[in-house]
Amino acid sequence: MIRGKPHIVIDDKIPFLEGILEPFARIQYIAGNKITRSHVMNADALLIRTRTKIGPELLSGTSVKFVATATTGHDHIDKDFCLKNGIEWANAPGCNAESVNQYILAALSHLSMLHQFQFRKKTIGIIGVGNVGRKVARSAKLLGMKVLLNDPPRERVEGISKFVSLQQIKEDADIISFHVPLTEDGQYKTKDLFNDEFLNSIQQGTIVLNSSRGEVCNESSLLKGLKTGTILSTALDVWHHEPEINPELLKISDISTPHIAGYSADGKANGTAMSVHALSRHFSLGLDNWYPSEIPLPENKIIRSNFEEDPESQIKSIILSTYPIAVDTNLLKSNPDHFEILRGSYRIRREFKAHIASCSDSQAGKNILGSLGFKLS
């Protein structure tokens, strides 16, 4: 260790970071899934993503006392171990919520064209109404869908007025989207939340989307539902045993992506910034307000449309112009063994706020696009 400077080991796929911490710390960049005890034995802190598992196997006997993950999720961190060993940890809650919202809207736009349905005739059940679920609920309402919300922990605190039972979602929703953390036991267990019992309770022809954690949906149940037609279609961004994913489910799912729903450039910048802030506060680095200065612009910054045609179709086309989700699906289906490569070298995707929608004089269309976050011209 350089005297007076902390030694920080960093996942080399965390973007916008090169040169930022070097004046304040000794920095070592390593691929997240290749960080070992030998790398961290004398380190003071780690800056990671989900591919680095934090627990006794990695950190017992090391000098690490602080871990920051540039992700919303934190189930890769053994919190009990950290607490018992005086290791502080921080995540980046909500950093990629808008990115996942964009992913879900792109998925729904693609599926609605593929299966020829209209948003205004659909009911979506959102399971888990945290940072992401709230955004998806708001967007779905803007697009004309009826929205049902299920979130038992929030319902327990806030009362039942905003929420419905899981059974009502099973019975009434045409589309079900999961936005829950992975919990393997306890009152609010979510592991295998979608299982055979769940499958047997839903409507024929239901659409299922999972961008939370793969283990939330039992893959055998998903396959059974797709083969029988109980499930019309799935959009899956998360999988059991990543990166060794189920080839049959990959093939049969309409949308299959390599855990990149939250991988917009904006979401990554947010996660990096929040992690730097956490490190800065812990080590008094003076970077509490830092943010990446140069996020690449989208190739199609200005999107032109004509609302004299069907407004819903126009909005779907605009959403897919910002994120043509079929590209990521085709890449993974064509290269199933490249899950980590596709994830690690993910292309630049910017959120709605980075795009300008140049539309006709449809005030209703402008209102929806503006509310979704687009700039208008």
C-alpha positions in Angstrom: 0.0 0.0 0.0 1.2 3.5 -0.8 1.3 5.4 2.5 -1.7 7.6 2.9 -3.5 6.2 -0.2 -6.1 3.4 0.0 -5.6 0.4 -2.2 -8.8 -0.2 -4.2 -9.5 -3.2 -6.5 -12.0 -2.3 -9.2 -14.0 -4.4 -11.7 -12.5 -3.4 -15.1 -15.9 -3.3 -16.8 -17.2 -0.4 -14.7 -17.2 2.5 -17.2 -16.3 6.2 -17.0 -13.8 5.6 -14.2 -10.4 5.5 -15.7 -8.2 8.3 -14.3 -10.8 9.5 -11.7 -9.6 7.7 -8.6 -5.9 7.4 -9.5 -4.9 10.7 -7.9 -6.4 9.6 -4.6 -5.8 5.9 -4.4 -3.7 2.9 -5.6 -6.0 1.4 -8.2 -6.0 -2.2 -9.6 -8.4 -3.1 -12.4 -9.4 -6.8 -12.7 -12.2 -8.6 -14.5 -15.0 -8.9 -12.0 -15.4 -12.7 -12.2 -11.6 -13.2 -11.9 -11.1 -11.3 -8.6 -9.5 -13.7 -6.1 -8.2 -13.6 -2.5 -4.7 -13.0 -3.8 -5.8 -9.8 -5.5 -7.6 -8.4 -2.4 -5.5 -9.7 0.4 -3.9 -6.3 1.1 -6.7 -4.1 -0.4 -8.7 -1.6 1.6 -11.8 -1.6 -0.7 -13.5 -3.1 -3.6 -15.6 -1.5 -6.3 -17.5 -4.3 -8.0 -20.6 -5.4 -10.0 -22.7 -8.5 -9.6 -20.1 -10.9 -11.0 -18.0 -10.6 -7.9 -19.4 -12.6 -4.9 -18.6 -11.0 -1.6 -18.3 -13.4 1.3 -15.9 -15.4 3.4 -14.4 -17.3 0.5 -13.1 -14.1 -1.0 -12.6 -11.8 2.0 -11.8 -13.8 5.1 -8.4 -12.8 6.4 -8.0 -9.9 4.0 -7.7 -6.2 4.9 -10.8 -5.2 3.0 -13.1 -3.0 5.1 -15.3 -1.4 2.4 -17.2 -2.7 -0.6 -19.1 -0.6 -3.2 -21.2 -2.2 -5.9 -22.1 -0.1 -8.9 -25.5 -1.9 -9.1 -28.9 -1.6 -7.6 -29.0 -5.3 -6.7 -26.9 -6.5 -3.8 -27.7 -10.2 -3.4 -24.1 -11.0 -4.4 -23.0 -9.5 -1.1 -23.1 -11.6 2.1 -24.4 -8.9 4.4 -24.2 -11.1 7.6 -20.5 -11.8 6.9 -19.8 -8.1 6.3 -21.5 -7.1 9.5 -19.7 -9.7 11.6 -16.3 -8.7 10.1 -16.7 -4.9 10.2 -16.9 -4.5 6.4 -19.1 -1.6 5.3 -20.9 -1.9 2.0 -22.8 0.3 -0.3 -24.9 -0.2 -3.4 -26.4 2.2 -6.0 -30.2 2.0 -5.5 -32.2 3.1 -8.4 -29.2 3.9 -10.6 -30.5 1.9 -13.6 -34.3 2.2 -12.9 -34.9 4.3 -16.0 -32.8 1.9 -18.1 -34.9 -1.1 -17.1 -38.1 1.0 -17.7 -36.9 1.6 -21.3 -36.1 -2.1 -21.6 -39.6 -3.1 -20.5 -41.3 -0.6 -22.8 -39.2 -1.8 -25.7 -40.0 -5.4 -24.9 -43.7 -4.6 -24.8 -43.6 -2.6 -28.0 -41.8 -5.4 -29.8 -44.2 -8.1 -28.5 -47.3 -6.0 -29.3 -46.2 -5.8 -32.9 -45.2 -9.5 -33.0 -48.5 -10.7 -31.4 -50.7 -7.8 -32.7 -52.2 -6.4 -29.6 -52.9 -2.8 -28.4 -51.7 -1.4 -25.1 -55.0 0.1 -24.3 -56.7 -3.3 -24.3 -54.2 -4.9 -21.8 -53.9 -5.1 -18.1 -50.3 -5.3 -16.7 -49.6 -6.8 -13.3 -46.4 -5.4 -11.8 -44.9 -7.5 -9.0 -42.5 -5.4 -6.9 -43.1 -1.7 -6.9 -39.7 -0.3 -6.0 -37.5 2.1 -8.0 -38.1 0.2 -11.2 -41.7 -1.0 -10.7 -42.9 2.5 -10.0 -41.4 3.8 -13.3 -42.9 0.9 -15.2 -46.3 1.4 -13.6 -46.3 5.1 -14.5 -45.2 4.4 -18.1 -47.8 1.7 -18.6 -50.5 4.1 -17.5 -49.2 6.7 -19.9 -49.5 4.1 -22.7 -53.1 3.3 -21.8 -52.7 0.1 -19.9 -54.7 -0.8 -16.8 -52.1 -1.3 -14.1 -52.3 -3.7 -11.1 -49.6 -3.4 -8.4 -48.4 -6.1 -6.0 -45.9 -5.3 -3.3 -46.5 -7.0 0.1 -43.7 -5.2 2.0 -45.0 -1.8 0.8 -48.6 -2.8 1.4 -47.8 -3.8 5.0 -46.5 -0.2 5.6 -48.8 1.9 3.3 -52.1 -0.1 3.4 -54.0 -1.9 0.7 -55.4 1.0 -1.2 -52.6 1.1 -3.9 -52.1 -2.7 -4.1 -53.8 -5.9 -5.1 -53.2 -9.5 -4.1 -51.0 -11.8 -6.1 -54.1 -13.9 -6.8 -55.8 -10.9 -8.5 -52.8 -10.4 -10.7 -52.8 -14.0 -11.6 -56.5 -13.9 -12.5 -56.8 -10.5 -14.2 -53.4 -9.5 -15.8 -52.7 -10.1 -19.5 -49.0 -9.2 -18.8 -47.0 -9.9 -15.7 -43.7 -8.1 -15.0 -41.4 -9.1 -12.1 -39.4 -6.4 -10.4 -38.5 -7.9 -7.1 -35.2 -8.6 -5.3 -34.1 -12.2 -4.9 -34.9 -13.5 -1.4 -34.5 -17.2 -0.7 -36.5 -17.5 2.5 -38.6 -15.5 5.0 -42.0 -13.9 4.8 -41.3 -12.3 1.4 -39.5 -15.1 -0.3 -39.2 -14.5 -4.1 -37.1 -17.5 -5.2 -39.4 -19.5 -7.5 -42.2 -17.0 -7.0 -43.3 -18.0 -10.5 -43.7 -21.8 -10.2 -46.2 -24.4 -11.3 -48.8 -23.2 -8.8 -48.5 -19.7 -10.2 -48.6 -21.0 -13.8 -51.8 -22.9 -13.1 -53.6 -19.7 -11.9 -52.9 -17.3 -14.7 -54.9 -16.6 -17.8 -54.4 -18.5 -21.0 -52.1 -16.5 -23.3 -50.4 -14.4 -20.5 -47.1 -12.6 -21.3 -44.4 -12.9 -18.7 -41.4 -10.5 -18.3 -38.5 -11.0 -15.9 -35.8 -8.4 -15.6 -35.2 -8.9 -11.8 -33.3 -12.1 -11.0 -33.4 -15.4 -12.9 -34.2 -17.5 -9.8 -37.5 -15.5 -9.3 -39.1 -17.5 -12.1 -38.8 -21.3 -12.2 -37.5 -22.1 -15.6 -39.3 -25.5 -15.8 -42.6 -23.7 -15.1 -41.8 -21.1 -17.8 -41.1 -23.8 -20.4 -44.2 -25.7 -19.5 -46.3 -22.6 -19.8 -44.8 -21.7 -23.2 -45.3 -25.2 -24.6 -48.9 -25.4 -23.5 -49.8 -21.9 -24.6 -50.7 -20.7 -21.1 -47.8 -18.3 -21.6 -48.1 -16.6 -24.9 -44.7 -15.0 -24.8 -41.8 -14.2 -22.5 -39.2 -11.5 -22.3 -36.3 -12.7 -20.2 -33.2 -10.7 -19.3 -32.1 -12.8 -16.3 -31.5 -16.6 -16.1 -30.6 -19.4 -13.7 -26.9 -20.3 -13.6 -25.7 -17.3 -15.7 -23.8 -17.3 -17.9 -24.6 -21.0 -18.5 -28.2 -20.4 -19.6 -30.9 -22.8 -20.5 -30.7 -23.4 -24.3 -34.3 -24.5 -24.7 -35.7 -21.5 -22.9 -33.4 -19.2 -24.8 -34.7 -20.6 -28.1 -38.4 -20.5 -27.2 -38.5 -17.1 -25.6 -39.4 -14.2 -27.9 -37.0 -11.9 -26.2 -33.8 -13.3 -24.7 -31.1 -10.9 -23.5 -27.9 -11.3 -21.5 -28.8 -9.4 -18.3 -28.4 -6.0 -19.8 -31.8 -4.4 -19.0 -30.1 -1.9 -16.7 -27.1 -1.4 -19.0 -28.0 2.0 -20.6 -25.0 4.3 -20.7 -27.0 6.6 -18.4 -27.6 3.8 -15.9 -24.0 2.8 -15.9 -22.9 6.4 -15.3 -25.3 6.7 -12.4 -24.0 3.5 -10.9 -20.4 4.5 -11.3 -21.0 7.9 -9.8 -22.9 6.6 -6.8 -20.1 4.1 -6.1 -17.5 6.9 -6.4 -19.5 9.0 -4.0 -19.6 6.1 -1.5 -15.9 5.5 -1.7 -15.3 9.3 -1.4 -17.3 9.5 1.7 -15.6 6.5 3.3 -12.1 7.7 2.5 -12.7 11.5 2.4 -11.5 11.8 -1.2 -13.4 15.0 -2.0 -15.4 13.3 -4.9 -18.8 13.4 -3.3 -20.4 15.2 -6.2 -18.5 13.7 -9.1 -20.3 12.6 -12.3 -19.0 11.4 -15.7 -18.5 14.4 -18.0 -18.8 12.7 -21.3 -21.5 10.1 -22.0 -21.5 9.2 -25.7 -24.4 10.6 -27.7 -26.9 8.2 -29.4 -26.5 7.7 -33.1 -30.2 8.7 -33.7 -30.4 11.7 -31.3 -33.4 13.1 -33.3 -36.3 10.8 -34.0 -38.9 11.9 -36.4 -42.5 10.7 -36.4 -45.9 11.4 -37.8 -48.9 11.2 -35.4 -51.4 11.6 -38.2 -51.0 7.8 -38.4 -52.0 5.5 -35.5 -50.6 7.3 -32.4 -50.0 4.1 -30.4 -48.0 2.6 -33.3 -46.0 5.8 -33.6 -45.1 5.7 -29.9 -44.0 2.1 -30.2 -41.8 2.9 -33.2 -40.2 5.8 -31.3 -39.5 3.6 -28.3 -37.9 1.0 -30.5 -35.9 3.6 -32.3 -34.1 4.4 -29.0 -33.7 0.7 -28.2 -34.2 -2.0 -30.9 -34.4 -4.8 -28.4 -34.5 -7.5 -31.2 -30.9 -6.8 -31.9 -29.8 -7.9 -28.5 -32.1 -10.9 -28.7 -30.7 -12.0 -32.0 -27.1 -11.6 -30.8 -27.7 -13.9 -27.8 -29.7 -16.5 -29.7 -27.0 -16.6 -32.3 -24.2 -16.7 -29.7 -25.5 -18.4 -26.6 -21.9 -19.2 -25.4 -21.0 -15.5 -25.5 -23.3 -14.3 -22.7 -20.5 -12.7 -20.7 -18.9 -11.3 -23.9 -22.1 -9.7 -25.0 -22.7 -8.3 -21.5 -19.1 -7.1 -21.0 -18.9 -5.3 -24.4 -22.4 -4.0 -24.5 -23.0 -1.3 -27.0 -24.0 2.3 -26.2 -27.7 2.6 -25.4 -29.0 6.0 -24.2 -32.3 6.5 -22.4 -35.3 8.5 -23.6 -34.0 11.7 -22.1 -31.0 11.7 -24.6 -33.3 11.7 -27.6 -35.3 14.5 -29.3 -38.7 13.4 -30.7 -39.6 15.6 -33.6 -43.3 14.9 -34.0 -46.4 16.4 -35.7 -48.9 18.7 -34.0 -50.5 15.9 -32.0 -50.6 17.4 -28.5 -51.6 14.0 -27.0 -48.6 12.4 -28.6 -46.3 15.1 -27.4 -47.7 14.9 -23.9 -47.0 11.1 -23.7 -43.5 11.4 -25.2 -42.6 14.3 -22.9 -43.9 12.4 -19.9 -41.8 9.4 -20.9 -38.7 11.7 -20.7 -38.1 12.6 -24.4 -37.1 16.1 -25.4 -39.5 17.6 -27.9 -39.1 19.7 -31.0 
